[in-house]
Structure formats: structure tokens, C-alpha cells
């Protein structure tokens, strides 16, 4: 079994530009993720940890390319922070200038924001296989979704909460891709994320239920369960989990995949300061509605007894 870390030795006094008065172990924290097939890092001359990506070197290189694009220090710091945590080139977020978005049209409206469809002229990051190696590039142009973030005109810290939650869960492995933030002419901040071309699970089941085999139903249940598990592993409770907050996307190869979205009402699992009941009442756990318990990760599991699970496994509506 390959060891998780590799220890190179011990140093004292100074590491790069940081002076210390302590002994320190010099180790490769990402040793077990390195693979020669991903290519070699030009900076540290070790195998990359993902195709064309070295976890030790590339996050800082990407963040150094970012130069206060939004004009808001709190937003720029947030973007930089998550750039430094990126585990692959495709997962590096950025500030997206609104002028780089075209053909914008509204496709959804709810109590907590408006969703738009748009063409991103800058394109999403991608890594292409070129012969025996890899190349970082952009898929230009690219269809994306935009969502207004509540409170974005008044308080950056308020609307950034939802964005940060999405990013923390993304780091834990949820599948919905997040590309960054932008700001429209109304001074509203919007999250730029993956467009799900088959709509919500509710819409999808309404239109296609009779065509779904048991295998396809179970595949979607697996995707949903895995995403919910990752949200919980990141330390969050979704708090508004129902079929309109599950999106589906169909790839070029025809494969359809479900993604959990809309984390606007989510909260940390140990956050006991929020006693209010939020969300759509039929999908809130009875024990929460009765006031006997607060929102918990177990309460998210009401999807097994609300409309989501029954609709996927029943013979019809």
C-alpha cells in the first residue's frame, strides 16, 4: 500500500521566506495522489496530482494570476481562498466579467433568487488529452447558469454565505460545477455555475416517468444519495431538500446525472442559533415542524418519505 505522505527530512530556521526558530519536517503531503501519467510539474519536478495539475504548486500560481477583479476586497479574498483550495485546474473558480456573458434569459424564479441561462464567452476551464500528455484550455463559448444571491446589493458577507457553502461542499465532492461570481448592471451579484439541461427532478419525472427503467431510477437515487452524503460530510444540513432542488444534466453520450442544488437555506450541523423553520412546509421533517427538534442532517432524510423518493420508485403519480 502506498504511503499517504513522503518525508524528505528535517529543516530548521527558515522555509522559503518564513523565518522560524523551530525544527520542521519536510514532507510531501500529496505523495499518494501523484501519478506519472498526469505529467510532471514544471515547478517542483514531481509527478502531478491530477492531469496537468500539481496540488503543491498550481493553486498558488492560479491565485497569483488573480488581481482584485471584482472591486470588492471581501469577494476577492473569498475567490482567492477557494482558488488556493482547488484540487484540479477545472475546479479553479474566478471572477467572471459580466460583459463576458451574453444571450442572458430568465429560466426560473423562486423565493430566494432568479436563475438565468447565459453564454460564457470566456469559457469553462478544461484539461485535454494531447497525445501522451495534457493541455489546459477553455471550452469556448460555454452555456452556464446564473443565480442571483439574496442581499447582494447590501452586504457581501450575507450573500457570500451561500456561495461559500456551495464551494465547501464542492471541495467535499458534490458534482454541480461552480465557476465563480459576477455582477450585473443592477449591481446584483450572481453565482456562475453549471447549467443542467434536463431541468429539475420534478420536471424530469413529470415528462419522462413512463420511459424510466428500474435501473435508471436506481442510478438517479444513487447520485442523489451520494451528493447528500457529501453535503453532510462537509458539515452542512441542506434544510430545503426536495425534487425542485435536484437538477439533472444529460451529457453528450446520453448519460443523465442528478445534482443537488440550491444551498441557500443550508446551515452548519452544529449551528443551534437558527431556530426558524424555513423551506417548503410539505418537505420539512414533522419533528422540526412540531418544534420538538431543530434541523438536523437526519431531517434532510425526509426525502425518503416526501415526494422525491416515492416518485422515483412508484409506478406513477
Buried (B, 14 or more C-beta within 10 A) or exposed (E): EEEEEBEEEEEEEEEEEEEEEEEBEEBBEBBBBBEEEBBBBEEEEBBBBBBBBBBBBBBEEBBEEBEEBBEBEEBBEBBBEBBEBBBBBBBBBBBBEBEBBEEBEEBBEEEBBBBBBBBBBBBBBBBEEEEEEBEBBEEEBBBBBBBBBBBBBEEBEEBBBBBBBBBBBBBBBBBBBBBBBBBBEEEBBBBBBBBBBBBBBBBBBEEEBEEBEEEEBEBBBEBBBBBBBBBBEBBBBBBBBBBBBBBBBEEEEEEBBBBBBBBBBBBBBEEEEEEEBBBEEEBBBEBBEEEEEBBBBEBBBBBEEBBBBEBBEEEEE
